[in-house]
Amino acid sequence: MTGLRTHETDICIVGGGMAGVAAAVSAARRGQRITLVERAGFLGGAATAGSVSQFVGWHTRAGRKVIAGIADDIIAELAGLGGADGFDRFVMSTGHCMDRIAYDPDLLKIALDRLMQAGGVEVFFHSILCGVENTKGRIERISVAGPGGLTGIEARCFLDTSGDMALLSAAGAEFLPEPAAGRQPATMMFALAPVDFSRLEAVSREQKTEIIQRGLETGALPRAALHHSRVPGSAVAWFNISRISVDAVDPLSLSAGEMEGREQAVRIARFLIGNLPGCEQARLDRLAPSLGVRDTRRVLGEHVLTADELRRNEGFADTIACGAYPIDIHHAGSTSLTIEEFGEDHYYRIPYRSLIPKGLKNLATAGRGLSAESEAFAAVRVMPSAMATGHAAGIAAAMVAQSNSGDFRAIDVPALQAELRAQSAFLGES
Ligand SMILES: Cc1cc2nc3c(=O)[nH]c(=O)nc-3n(C[C@H](O)[C@H](O)[C@H](O)COP(=O)(O)OP(=O)(O)OC[C@H]3O[C@@H](n4cnc5c(N)ncnc54)[C@H](O)[C@@H]3O)c2cc1C
């Protein structure tokens, strides 16, 4: 990679979704020079490009808060813009109870911009990873294609928070095998407006079941659900109903999925306007900018998190985050969903080693990239967990950048945990 423009930094983060942003904020607080590379022209990943519109999984069912720290700071910034509601418990059309914060995806983009500016993070928008120089397990430099051509970025260490594990893949990391049941399908989120929420929210569970049945029988609904969330203070509802089986790291498959997602959104919107009380006056107001991808590659980490470890709340000595969201599996090629809830006040721990890919020294991951078998991933994939693991990865990266070893394995994990606790992160009770 000769003849490139070169950019030097302490920590380079590839992927500006909720995990990458949380990592950038936490590393910047330690006074490091941070460069964040993002292929879109805004931050947030699935939260904005996918218009997911609700952060779920903050509390146990009994109400114990298990996600805090930088995740709370991000929500506070968003709430300051009027872009987030408070915590809300809601019953899904499947009958499961969830806790969430509904938000405005456009205002979230602005909140995340402000956090980057406040932390002095250098953001490379419209820039996509296209190469890596890797010597004996150490990333020396990456190249990104962006406005004006190619730039080489040299850093002491790197985080891959691209969701699709773009940097890990380019660096030759080893990945877990494809799950036997296939990867979870993608969804094209869409919004209807104006919605009469007083009528929509008065629809009974029985009525919903009957509407879903009609939608499935006529082929209008690809999924047995009517999930929606309201953009705070507006008459706009985002719906999470479409379902598209896609290999998101195959360009032709992903492109076909984007097109199929838009087609499904139009069909479903027509059905909802004709059948769902409160939506009669609405139109298809907007589509998410991109298909929401739940599941792609998962790296082989120093620890691969399992569903049994979540079920028994394994007491990892290197816990860096917790979660309480249930195992939530959208089945490929089917209209159904499996949700395995945990006990009333059950939470689980996530170990530092699941952020560390085998065989690479100065590269770690967070968020959707966590090393986890597919059932465990179905629980830890939500955005509050992505922010919590990003928070930890950012501090760890700052420690690596300041160390002589330059190796994520060599950091002082108790010191990382102490710093996380001092920043209000919840790491479980001892
Ligand atoms: C349809 C759908 C519904 C969901 N529902 C919920 C929900 O209700 N509540 C909830 O909390 N969670 C939900 N989730 C899960 C959650 O949204 C994601 O798992 C989470 O946002 C992942 O965050 P992340 O930062 O790890 O990755 P992502 O959000 O995937 O971010 C990765 C970022 O990396 C960038 N990137 C990728 N490749 C490159 C590259 N080569 N170069 C540069 N940049 C790159 C992307 O543009 C993106 O911005 C849902 C997910 C989907 C898809």
The ligand as a MOL file (V3000), in Angstrom:
LIG
                    3D

  0  0  0     0  0            999 V3000
M  V30 BEGIN CTAB
M  V30 COUNTS 53 58 0 0 0
M  V30 BEGIN ATOM
M  V30 1 C -34.2220 -5.1030 12.0770 0
M  V30 2 C -33.5580 -5.1050 13.4030 0
M  V30 3 C -34.3100 -4.9010 14.5420 0
M  V30 4 C -33.6860 -4.8380 15.7720 0
M  V30 5 N -34.4290 -4.5370 16.8710 0
M  V30 6 C -33.7960 -4.1430 17.9890 0
M  V30 7 C -34.5190 -3.4970 19.0250 0
M  V30 8 O -35.7350 -3.3560 18.9670 0
M  V30 9 N -33.8130 -3.0120 20.0720 0
M  V30 10 C -32.4580 -3.1860 20.1940 0
M  V30 11 O -31.8790 -2.7170 21.1850 0
M  V30 12 N -31.7500 -3.8510 19.2470 0
M  V30 13 C -32.3840 -4.2900 18.1340 0
M  V30 14 N -31.6870 -4.8760 17.1170 0
M  V30 15 C -30.2530 -5.2270 17.2880 0
M  V30 16 C -29.3390 -4.0240 17.1900 0
M  V30 17 O -29.9080 -2.9940 16.4270 0
M  V30 18 C -27.9630 -4.3450 16.5980 0
M  V30 19 O -27.5000 -5.6160 16.9510 0
M  V30 20 C -26.9670 -3.3010 17.0930 0
M  V30 21 O -27.4340 -2.0190 16.7010 0
M  V30 22 C -25.5870 -3.5890 16.5520 0
M  V30 23 O -24.7500 -2.4930 16.8150 0
M  V30 24 P -23.2370 -2.5090 16.3360 0
M  V30 25 O -22.6850 -1.1700 16.6140 0
M  V30 26 O -22.5450 -3.6910 16.8990 0
M  V30 27 O -23.2930 -2.8000 14.7550 0
M  V30 28 P -24.0150 -2.0200 13.5780 0
M  V30 29 O -25.1720 -1.2580 14.0470 0
M  V30 30 O -24.2130 -3.0490 12.5200 0
M  V30 31 O -22.9190 -0.9550 13.1210 0
M  V30 32 C -21.8340 -1.2840 12.3060 0
M  V30 33 C -21.3540 -0.0160 11.6160 0
M  V30 34 O -20.1860 -0.3220 10.8590 0
M  V30 35 C -20.2770 0.2760 9.5680 0
M  V30 36 N -19.4880 -0.5380 8.6480 0
M  V30 37 C -19.7300 -1.8200 8.2800 0
M  V30 38 N -18.7670 -2.2460 7.4400 0
M  V30 39 C -17.9060 -1.2170 7.2810 0
M  V30 40 C -16.7100 -1.0590 6.5200 0
M  V30 41 N -16.2120 -2.0530 5.7800 0
M  V30 42 N -16.0650 0.1380 6.5680 0
M  V30 43 C -16.5790 1.1680 7.3210 0
M  V30 44 N -17.7150 1.0600 8.0600 0
M  V30 45 C -18.3630 -0.1230 8.0440 0
M  V30 46 C -21.7700 0.2450 9.2680 0
M  V30 47 O -22.1230 1.2150 8.2990 0
M  V30 48 C -22.3780 0.5360 10.6400 0
M  V30 49 O -22.5390 1.9150 10.8740 0
M  V30 50 C -32.2830 -5.0090 15.8670 0
M  V30 51 C -31.5220 -5.2490 14.7200 0
M  V30 52 C -32.1560 -5.2880 13.5050 0
M  V30 53 C -31.3150 -5.4770 12.2810 0
M  V30 END ATOM
M  V30 BEGIN BOND
M  V30 1 1 1 2
M  V30 2 1 2 3
M  V30 3 2 2 52
M  V30 4 2 3 4
M  V30 5 1 4 5
M  V30 6 1 4 50
M  V30 7 2 5 6
M  V30 8 1 6 7
M  V30 9 1 6 13
M  V30 10 2 7 8
M  V30 11 1 7 9
M  V30 12 1 9 10
M  V30 13 2 10 11
M  V30 14 1 10 12
M  V30 15 2 12 13
M  V30 16 1 13 14
M  V30 17 1 14 15
M  V30 18 1 14 50
M  V30 19 1 15 16
M  V30 20 1 16 17
M  V30 21 1 16 18
M  V30 22 1 18 19
M  V30 23 1 18 20
M  V30 24 1 20 21
M  V30 25 1 20 22
M  V30 26 1 22 23
M  V30 27 1 23 24
M  V30 28 2 24 25
M  V30 29 1 24 26
M  V30 30 1 24 27
M  V30 31 1 27 28
M  V30 32 2 28 29
M  V30 33 1 28 30
M  V30 34 1 28 31
M  V30 35 1 31 32
M  V30 36 1 32 33
M  V30 37 1 33 34
M  V30 38 1 33 48
M  V30 39 1 34 35
M  V30 40 1 35 36
M  V30 41 1 35 46
M  V30 42 1 36 37
M  V30 43 1 36 45
M  V30 44 2 37 38
M  V30 45 1 38 39
M  V30 46 1 39 40
M  V30 47 2 39 45
M  V30 48 1 40 41
M  V30 49 2 40 42
M  V30 50 1 42 43
M  V30 51 2 43 44
M  V30 52 1 44 45
M  V30 53 1 46 47
M  V30 54 1 46 48
M  V30 55 1 48 49
M  V30 56 2 50 51
M  V30 57 1 51 52
M  V30 58 1 52 53
M  V30 END BOND
M  V30 END CTAB
M  END
